[in-house]
Amino acid sequence: MAPSNAPLIAMEGVRKRYNIGRPNEAEVLHGISLSVGVGEFVALIGPSGSGKSTLLNIIGLLEPMTEGSYRLQGTEVAGLDDAALTLQRRCALGFVFQFHHLLPAFTALENVTMPALMRDGTVSAAQRKHAQEVLAAMGLSDAMGKRPGELSGGMQQRVAIARALVMQPPLVLADEPTGNLDRASSDEVFALMRRMHADLGTSFLVVTHDPRLAQRCDRTIELVDGKVERDAPNAVA
């Protein structure tokens, strides 16, 4: 899906400092400005210590910025209270991590319906059916009743992607989603994310150390020493 003109996220001059006012005060993000449009599939790359995880945490509303502007779907997040931030996370964002963080005592289907249970306190028949449809789209029709320990690493990560997508968020943040997989499983999971992006129009921001996967994204943002070093479309997505 082609991105619209209105950005889904827009950051201007974002800085992040730790230990403010102490002798060991340190700034790890130095005036970050970037945007992600609706329907984009963007890679975020950079060496260890470049600030990728900190930036992703701020985008994911998991920690606050020190200064700057961050608008998510047109809403400035600075100053929002905890309840408003929680609502924004639930409505606008899905998360996929390097380690899938599935609940081992629950089946694949139960893990995927967990966001609905946490939001509504119950899982409706319609929500359960939708979760089954998402898992089927992931090629997991035969795995819905299995627990994570009965699934391969690639299958577990597909369940995690289904969980991120089930509430149909506008943006999925993926932090090294293939970093714990072998090359074949990594390619399979990445291809699945690209297919779901094409089918659903969901925007993706993917942190990766794999240059092969970054090149297959629509655009690459490179972070070096807490600054945007490069932000450019890829020649071949």
N, C-alpha and C positions, 0 to 999 in steps of 0.2 A: 504494500500500500504506500502510495506517495505521501510524504509528510506534508502537513498543512502549514500555512504561513505562521500560525500562532504557536509558539513553543510550548511544549508540555512542561518543561522545566527551564528556568532562566536564572542564571547566577551572575552577579556583578560584584566584583571587588571582594570576594569572600576570603576572609582570613580566619585562621584558627590558631589560638595560643593556649598553651597549657601552663599551669603554675603561675598565673598572672600575679604580679606584685612580689614574687619570691625571687631569690637569687638565681634559681634555676629556670626562670621563665623562658619558654621557647615558642617560637612561631613556626608551625609546620606547613601551613598553607599561606601563600603570599599573594593575595589579590586575585583569586581564581574567577575568571569570567568564562562561562560556557552556556550552551543551550542544547536541548534535545527536542526535536520536533515530533509531533504526533506521527506515528508510523515509522520512525527511524530505528535502525539496528546499529548501535554504536559500540565500538570497542574502546576501553580505557586501559592504556598500557603505561608502563614505566618501571624502572628498577625498584628493588626493595628499598623502602625508606623514602620513596618519592612522595608519599602522602595519599596514595590511592585509597587505602582502607579508610583513612580519616575522611576523605572527600565522599566516599560512598556512604559512610555512616551519617554524614550531614545530609546528603541527598535523601537517604532513607529515613530521616527524622529520628535517628537513634542518638544523636548528640547535636548540641547547638553550635552554630558558628559564633565566632567572637565579634566579627563585624562584617558588613556587606549586605547584599540583598539576595534573597533566594525566593523566587516565586514558583509555586507548584500549581499547575492548572490555573494560573492567574492570581493565586492567593499568596500573599507575602507571609512566610512562615515565622519570621522573627516576631516575637511577642505573643505567639499563640500559647495558650496554657496546655497542660498535659492532656486534658480531655480532648481538646481540639486537635492536637498533634496525633493522638491515638486514632481519632476519627479519620484524619487525613491518611495515615498509614494504612488503615483498613480499607479505605475506599479507593485510594489512588495507586497503591504500591503492592507488588508481589516480590518475594525474596527467594532466591536460589543461592545456596552456599556450596563451597567446595565439599564440605561434609554434609550430607543430606539432612541430618537432624530429624530423621523419622523416629516416631515413637515405637520402640521395639515390641511392645505388648499389643499393638494394634495392627489390623490388617492394612493393606495398601488403600483400600476404599475408605476405611475409617481415618487414616492419616489425611487423605485428600479432603474429606468432609470436615476436618478439624477446624479450619477457618470459619465455616458456617456455624459450627457448634460454639466457638468462642465468641462470635459476634452476636448470635441470636439466642444462645442457650439451648438450642435444639436443632436438629437437622430435619427439614421437611422432606416429604417424598419427592418433590420437584428438585430440591438441592441434591438429594441422593442420586436421582436419575441423571442430573447434569454431571455430577462427579463420575458416574459410570461412563458417560459419553466421553468425557475428557480422557479418562484412563484408556478407553477403547481407541481413541484417536492417537494415543501414545503407543499403541500396540500391546497393551497390557490387559486385554480382555480376560486372559486366563490367569492373571495374577492378582485379581482384585481381592480374593479371600486369603491371600498369603501374607505372612508377616515379613518385615524387612530382612530378617535372618535367612529367609528362604529364597531371597532374590539375589541376583548378581549385582555388582556395583553399578553397572550401567542401568539396570532395571530400577534400582533404588533411586538413582538420580532422575530417571524419568518420572517416578512417583513424586519426587520433590518438585519437579517442573509442573506436573499436573496440579499439585497443591498450590503452587504460586499462581497458576492461571485460573483456578476454579471459580474465584470470585470476580473474574473478568476485570482485573485492574488495568488502567491505561498504560502503566509502566512496570516492567519487571527489572529488578536489579539483581544481576547474577555475579557473584564474587567467586572467581575461579571455578565455575561450575563443572569443568572437565579436568581440573587439576589433580584429582585423585583417581583418574581412570587411565587405562592403557590407551594406546593410540586409536585402536579400532573402536573401542567404546566411546572415546572422546569424539571421534568423527561422527559417530551415530547420534550421540546426544546433541552435538552442535547442529547437525542437519535437522534434527527434530525441532530444536528451538527456531531455526530459520523457517521451517514449514509452518509452525504454529504462528509465527510472526506474520507470514504471508496470508494464512487463513483467517486470522483474527484481527490483524492490524495492530496488535499490541506492540508498544515500543519496548525495546530492550537496551539496557546499558550493561555491557559485559566486561568485567575486569578479567584480563587474561595475561599470562606470561608467554602464551604460545603465539608466535608471529604468524603461523599458518592460519590460525583461527581469526586473529585480528584482521588479516587481509581479506577474509571472507565476510567481514562486516561492511556496512555501507560507508562508514566513516570511522576514523581513528583519532582519538584524543590522547596525546602523549604527555604524561606528567613527569617532570624532572625537578627535583629539589623543591617541591611544593609549588611549582609554577607550570602553566600550560606551555609546553615547548612547541607542540605542533597540534593543529586541529584541521584535518583535511579529509576530503572524500577519498575512498580507495578506488584505484583504477579498475579493479575487478572485485565485485562484492560476492 
